[in-house]
Amino acid sequence: MNSSLILSNVLNPPILFFFIGLAAVFLKSDLEIPQPIPKLFSLYLLFAIGFKGGHELHESGLTPEIAVTLLAAIIVAAVVPIYSFFILRLKLDIYNSAAIAATYGSISAVTFVTASTFLTRLNVEFGGHMVAALALMESPAIIVGLLLVRIFANRRAADDSTPDGSAPDGSAPDGSTPKAAFSWSEVLRESFLNGSVFLLMGSLLVGLVTRDQGWKSLQPFTGEMFYGILTFFLLDMGLVAARRFQDLRKGGSFLIGFSILMPVVNALIGIWIAALIQMSAGNALLFTVLCASASYIAVPAAMRMTVPEANPSLYISMALALTFPFNIIIGIPVYFQIIQHFWR
């Protein structure tokens, strides 16, 4: 394994500012980014990568290779929550298992952005259609996670309920009775129209239809500013991640191990699929990162609304305090090293 690639990634300014954010919390500094600004940074990054992806998708066109890649992305996002759920059920209740499984079936846009920046620094080309894959992988994981809750919570309620109506063994930690049904209109609305997915797809569509003229008019805003805003955003991510470590310790060694090992397993599956459909090295890395990452924005928002029995401090802390730092610091260069080895 080429350690220089990992060192080069760690010494990248955005990653170093992520470490500064971590250090600020651990050393009890009063460093703070005012709350509306990180949200603005997040919206900007989604807009910028969507717009750039739409422009590049216009340049390349919709080829059979791209169509296969997008289909593979949807299938992975739907399958990962299923086997993750059964692994998590070894230790957790139905609700937390489903919420965490959906989190790991979905994606982290910032991890994707960090990987694309990594490739740009190495002068490795990648396709704009990978942004479409990013957008398409948000919703299937949410829907599958909620289906798992509905199927298994209702089954447990039917098997374990008592004649006097007392709560089954599989009830939520607070003792509440499992819900019999979901409002599917709300589920679908949250899956497909949540802010991050909507802005990403909208920006991609604008970049696609405005073509070169739109790209030139917004290029200073979407190009030159991008790296600096990503750096500030990762600084804030360091602050947030460090504050989540305490919650993560409460989950025990099983969840800590899952937070590290599951991304590695999903990454290896992603590399195998990328090789199977003959992606380029750059696209293979981005696809692998999408498979290995975990959502800490879109899925938690959906789970809080539709599965209130699950504990947000578990699935948010796992994705943000361990999986996210692991992927951007170690995962990305290691995954790319594996890809380079096999692609030769």
Secondary structure as GFF3:
##gff-version 3
##sequence-region A 1 344
A	DSSP	alpha_helix	3	10	.	.	.	ID=ss1
A	DSSP	alpha_helix	13	26	.	.	.	ID=ss2
A	DSSP	alpha_helix	36	60	.	.	.	ID=ss3
A	DSSP	alpha_helix	64	88	.	.	.	ID=ss4
A	DSSP	alpha_helix	94	105	.	.	.	ID=ss5
A	DSSP	alpha_helix	109	121	.	.	.	ID=ss6
A	DSSP	alpha_helix	129	136	.	.	.	ID=ss7
A	DSSP	alpha_helix	138	160	.	.	.	ID=ss8
A	DSSP	alpha_helix	184	193	.	.	.	ID=ss9
A	DSSP	alpha_helix	195	219	.	.	.	ID=ss10
A	DSSP	pi_helix	220	224	.	.	.	ID=ss11
A	DSSP	alpha_helix	226	250	.	.	.	ID=ss12
A	DSSP	alpha_helix	252	276	.	.	.	ID=ss13
A	DSSP	alpha_helix	281	292	.	.	.	ID=ss14
A	DSSP	alpha_helix	298	306	.	.	.	ID=ss15
A	DSSP	alpha_helix	312	317	.	.	.	ID=ss16
A	DSSP	pi_helix	318	323	.	.	.	ID=ss17
A	DSSP	alpha_helix	324	326	.	.	.	ID=ss18
A	DSSP	pi_helix	327	331	.	.	.	ID=ss19
A	DSSP	alpha_helix	332	343	.	.	.	ID=ss20
###
